C-alpha cells in the first residue's frame, strides 16, 4: 500500500530536519534523531517522532496511543545515554486528521505528559478546518526545550518553505548564565583569591 501523500510530505520534512526514518507503516511514519543543545544546559535530546494519518481524532485515541508510542520509542530509538544524565527523551506525535473533536483539540493545546527526563507532546492538523493545534504554553518543568519542540511540530504541521535554524532556547541560555554566575564564578573567584 503506498504511503499517504501527507506522510510523504512529512517524511521529506523530517529528513530536511536531520531525522532518520526508523519505520514506515501504511498510516504511520516514525523517525528519530539525537540532538545536543548547548543552549539547553548542555543536554542531549533523543527525539522519536510519530506522524499519523487518521480519519478522526478523539481524546480516547490520544490517551490509548500514548502508552504504545512511549514503548515503541524506547525500542525503535533507544538512547545510549541513561535518561536524566544530561539526557532526555522527547516523543512528539503529529496527527493529520480529517476530523478532530473539540476535546482532542483542547488536549493538544493544553496537555503535556511528563515522565522522568521524558516528554510526550501531541499535535494535530485538522484538515476539515485547515487548522493546527499544538501546545501553546510553556510548562515550567523542561521549559528550556519547548521552543525546540514547537519548532519541530510546527514544521511538520505546515511544511512550507525551507526550514530555518532551530531557535535558541532563551530560557536555557538565561538559566545557564545564572548557574554560571551563582556557582561556577564564585568557585573561580575562590581559587584565584586563595
N, C-alpha and C positions, 0 to 999 in steps of 0.2 A: 504494500500500500504506500503510495507516495506521501511525502511529508506535506502537511498543510502549508500553503503559501505564507501565512502569518508566521509559522515556525521557521520557514526558510529564511525570511527576512530577519528574524531574531537571531538565528544561527550566525548569519553574516555579521550582525552587530556584535554578538558575543566574541566572535573571532577578532573583530577590529579592536575590541576592548581587552584583548590578550587572554581570553578564556580558551580553554581546551574543551572540545566536545567530548563528554565522557560516555554518553549513551543517547541513542535516538530511538524513540518509540513512535507509533503512529500519531499520537496526540500529545506527546511529551518530549521535550528536549532537555537534557541535563548537561551542564557544563561546570567546570571547576577552574580555580585559579588561586595561587598563593601570592599574597602581596605583602611587602614590607613597607611600613609607613613610619618615617622618622617623625612626621608631624602628629602622630597619634601615640606619643610616648614610646617611640621606638618598638613598635609591636608588629607582629605578623598577623594577617587575617587569612584564614583558609575559607575561601568562598565556594559554596555549591549553589548553583542557580538552576531552578526548575522553571521551565516555560511550558504552560499547559494550555491547550486549546479545548474549551468546553462549551457546551450548549448553554447551560445555566449554572450560575454560581450562587450558593447559599452558605450561610454560616455553618450549617451541618457539614457541608463538603469541606470547608476550610478547616474545621476542627478535626474531622476524620482523617484528612490527608496530612495534617501537621505531623503526627507521630510517625507516619510512614516516611515522609520526606526527611525527618531528622535521622531516622535509622538508615535510610538509603544514603544520605550524605556521608555518614561515617564509613560505610562500606565502599562506596564508589569514589570517595575523595578523602581518604584518611590523611590526617596531619602527622607529619614526622615529629612535630614539637608538641609535647603534652599541653592540653588546654590550661591556661592560667599562667604559664611561664612566658610572659610577654607574647602570648599567642591566644587567638580566639577563633571560633568557627562562626561563620555567617551563612545562614540558609535563607536565600532570597527566592521568593516564588512569585512569578508573574503569570496571572491568568488572563487569557484572551477569551472573553465570553460574549455570546450573543445576547444574553440577558443576565442582569445582576440584580438580586433583590436588595432592598434598602438596608437590611441588616448586614449583609455581606459587604456592602459599600462602606457602612459605618465601621465595621470590623477592620477593614483595610486602612481606613483613615485614622483609627484611634488605638488599635490593639498592637501590642508588641509582646512577644513571648521571649522571655529571657531565661537562660539557664546559666550555670557556672561557665563563664567565658564562652557563651553561646548566644546567638541571636537568631530569631526566626521572624522574618518580615514578609508578609504577603502584600501584593498589589494587584490591581485588576484594571483591564481595559474593557469597558462596556461598549461593545460595537453598536448596540441599539441606540445609545445616546451619544456615541462618539466622545466619551468622557473617560478619563483615567482617574483612579482613586488610589492614593498611597498615603503612607504615614506623613502627616504634616508637622506634628510637634516633635520636639527632641527630648526624649526621656533623659533624666539625669544620669542614670547608670549607663555607661558606654557612650556618653554624649559626643565624645571625640570622633566616633565613627560615622555618625548619621549623615553628614554631608557626603561622604563616600557612598553610603548605601543608597541615598536618594538619587545621586548622580547615576549610578548603575541602573537602578529601577527606572528612572526617567528615560534613559537611553533605550531601554527595552520596551517601555510602554509606547514610545514615539521615536522610532529610529529614523530620524530625518537629518540630512546633512552629515557632515563629517564630525566624529566625536572630537571634542577638545580635551585638554588635560583635566584629569580628576581634580576637583577643588581641594585646596589646602584645608585642613581642619583647624580653623581659627581657635576653637576652644582647646584643641590639643596643643597648639603652639603656646597659648597662654598658660595652660597647665604645666607644660614643660619648663617654661620660663620661671613660673612660681616655684616649682620643685628645685630648679637650679638656684634661685635666689635664697630660698629658705633652708636648703640642706647642703648643697654642694659648695656654694660660695663661702659659707661660714667655715667649712672644713678646710678649704683652700686658704682662707684668711688665717685660721688657727695654725696651719702648717708653716706658713711664711712668717708669722709673728713669733712662733716658738723658737 
